[in-house]
Amino acid sequence: QNNMTCCASESFEGMTILGRERAREDDAFTELITFANHVSPRVQAIAAPEEKSSAATLILDVSNSERLLGAAGRIAHSFLAEVERAGYAANIAVAHNVYAAVLAARGLKGITIIALGHEAQTLSPLPLTVLELDSAQEQAFAAWGIHTLGELAALPLKPLVMRLGQSGYRLNLLARGVYDHLLVPVEDA
């Protein structure tokens, strides 16, 4: 990931900064949802916060699809191949816990398969940037020296909740890969 400012990047000869084109991004996202609907009738879209990234996340429920499409890992490889043929880059994670998969896809390149019971271990080295932290949470964790999901997961729960409230409890569950999720499918226009 490049953390260079626009000014710094313009100092390189031949460097051109391109602006975002919302219409093209929306068209691409619609195309990706169409690909996802070929794999699963249960697809949820999670848009990233505007100030953080232009990336978005698609959640596909492929449970009970083995007989038709094969194992989840095979489905992931097929889906990635289709996405790449269309000219897009993607990270895919497969897990029994939706948010474990979401966080892994945000933080790990390529395809990641997380075995049941190994969510916390897989997520542990990921930076806190994979979470959607507000500025107060970012400042608190920086002040405490917490930089990874493993460090967050290791914090004592009661003091964490006392300092951050219920959001601290939620973040701890996310970091351990055990936060529950209710799928809210994308509805056809």
C-alpha positions in Angstrom: 0.0 0.0 0.0 1.3 3.4 -0.9 1.0 6.1 1.7 2.5 8.8 -0.4 0.8 12.2 -0.7 -0.3 13.6 -4.1 2.4 16.3 -3.8 5.1 13.8 -3.1 4.1 11.6 -5.9 4.0 14.5 -8.4 7.7 15.1 -7.7 8.5 11.9 -9.8 9.1 12.6 -13.4 6.3 11.3 -15.7 3.9 10.8 -12.8 0.2 11.6 -13.5 -2.5 11.7 -10.8 -5.9 10.6 -12.1 -9.1 11.7 -10.4 -11.9 9.3 -9.4 -14.7 8.7 -11.9 -17.8 7.8 -9.8 -19.8 6.7 -12.8 -17.1 4.2 -13.8 -16.7 2.9 -10.2 -20.5 2.4 -10.0 -20.6 0.5 -13.3 -17.7 -1.7 -12.2 -19.4 -2.4 -8.9 -22.7 -3.3 -10.7 -20.7 -5.7 -12.9 -19.1 -7.3 -9.8 -22.5 -7.8 -8.2 -23.6 -9.5 -11.4 -20.7 -11.9 -11.2 -21.5 -12.5 -7.5 -25.1 -13.3 -8.4 -23.9 -16.0 -10.8 -22.2 -17.7 -7.7 -24.8 -17.1 -5.0 -28.4 -15.7 -4.8 -27.4 -14.3 -1.4 -25.0 -11.4 -1.9 -24.5 -8.4 0.4 -22.5 -5.3 -0.5 -20.6 -3.3 2.1 -19.3 0.0 0.8 -16.1 1.3 2.5 -16.2 4.6 4.2 -15.6 7.3 1.5 -12.7 8.9 3.3 -10.9 5.6 3.8 -10.9 3.9 0.4 -12.6 3.5 -2.9 -12.9 -0.3 -2.3 -16.0 -2.1 -1.5 -16.7 -5.5 -0.1 -19.1 -8.2 -1.4 -20.2 -11.0 0.9 -21.4 -14.1 -0.8 -23.2 -16.9 1.1 -22.0 -20.1 -0.6 -23.3 -22.4 2.1 -25.1 -25.5 0.7 -23.6 -24.8 -2.7 -21.1 -27.6 -2.7 -23.1 -30.1 -4.7 -23.7 -27.5 -7.5 -20.5 -25.5 -7.5 -17.9 -27.5 -5.5 -16.2 -26.6 -2.3 -15.9 -23.0 -1.1 -12.2 -22.9 -2.1 -13.0 -24.0 -5.6 -15.8 -21.4 -5.8 -13.4 -18.7 -4.6 -10.8 -19.6 -7.3 -13.5 -19.6 -10.0 -14.9 -16.3 -8.9 -11.4 -14.7 -8.8 -10.7 -15.9 -12.3 -13.9 -14.4 -13.6 -13.2 -11.1 -11.8 -9.6 -11.0 -13.2 -10.8 -11.8 -16.7 -13.0 -8.6 -16.5 -9.9 -6.6 -15.6 -10.4 -6.2 -11.8 -8.2 -7.0 -8.9 -9.7 -8.7 -5.8 -8.8 -10.3 -2.6 -11.1 -13.2 -1.5 -11.4 -14.9 1.9 -13.5 -17.9 2.8 -14.5 -18.5 6.4 -17.4 -19.7 8.5 -17.6 -16.3 10.1 -18.5 -13.5 7.7 -16.5 -10.8 9.4 -13.4 -13.0 9.7 -13.7 -13.3 5.9 -14.3 -9.6 5.4 -11.3 -8.6 7.5 -9.0 -11.2 5.9 -10.0 -10.0 2.4 -9.2 -6.4 3.4 -5.8 -7.3 4.8 -4.5 -10.4 2.9 -3.7 -10.6 -0.8 -5.2 -13.2 -3.1 -7.3 -16.1 -1.8 -7.4 -16.9 1.9 -9.2 -20.0 3.3 -9.8 -19.8 7.1 -10.5 -23.1 8.8 -13.2 -23.2 11.4 -11.5 -22.4 14.8 -8.5 -20.6 13.2 -10.1 -17.2 12.7 -8.2 -15.4 15.5 -4.9 -16.9 14.4 -5.4 -15.9 10.8 -6.5 -12.4 11.7 -3.9 -11.8 14.4 -1.2 -10.2 12.3 -3.5 -7.8 10.4 -3.3 -4.1 11.0 -6.1 -2.2 12.7 -6.7 -0.4 9.5 -8.8 -3.4 8.3 -11.4 -2.3 10.9 -13.7 0.7 10.4 -12.4 2.7 13.3 -13.4 6.2 14.1 -10.8 8.8 14.9 -11.3 8.5 18.7 -10.7 4.7 18.5 -7.7 5.2 16.3 -6.2 7.6 18.8 -6.9 5.4 21.8 -5.3 2.3 20.2 -2.3 4.4 19.0 -1.9 5.7 22.6 -2.1 2.2 24.0 0.4 0.9 21.4 -2.1 -1.4 19.8 -1.5 -1.9 16.1 -2.7 -5.4 15.1 -5.9 -7.4 15.5 -4.0 -9.9 17.7 -3.0 -7.1 20.1 -6.6 -5.9 20.2 -7.9 -9.4 20.7 -5.5 -9.9 23.6 -6.8 -6.8 25.5 -8.8 -7.6 28.7 -12.4 -7.3 27.7 -13.8 -5.6 30.8 -11.3 -2.6 30.9 -11.7 -2.3 27.1 -15.5 -2.0 27.4 -15.1 0.5 30.3 -12.9 2.7 28.1 -14.6 2.4 24.7 -18.1 1.2 25.6 -20.0 -1.4 23.5 -17.9 -0.5 20.4 -14.9 -1.9 22.3 -16.7 -5.2 22.9 -17.6 -5.3 19.2 -14.1 -4.5 18.0 -12.7 -7.3 20.3 -15.1 -9.8 18.8 -14.2 -8.7 15.3 -10.5 -9.0 16.1 -11.0 -12.6 17.3 -13.1 -13.5 14.3 -16.3 -14.3 16.3 -18.5 -11.3 15.6 -22.0 -12.5 14.4 -23.4 -11.2 11.2 -26.9 -11.2 9.7 -26.7 -11.2 5.9 -28.7 -8.4 4.2 -28.8 -9.3 0.5 -28.6 -6.8 -2.3 -32.1 -6.4 -3.8 -32.7 -6.2 -7.5 -33.5 -2.7 -8.8 
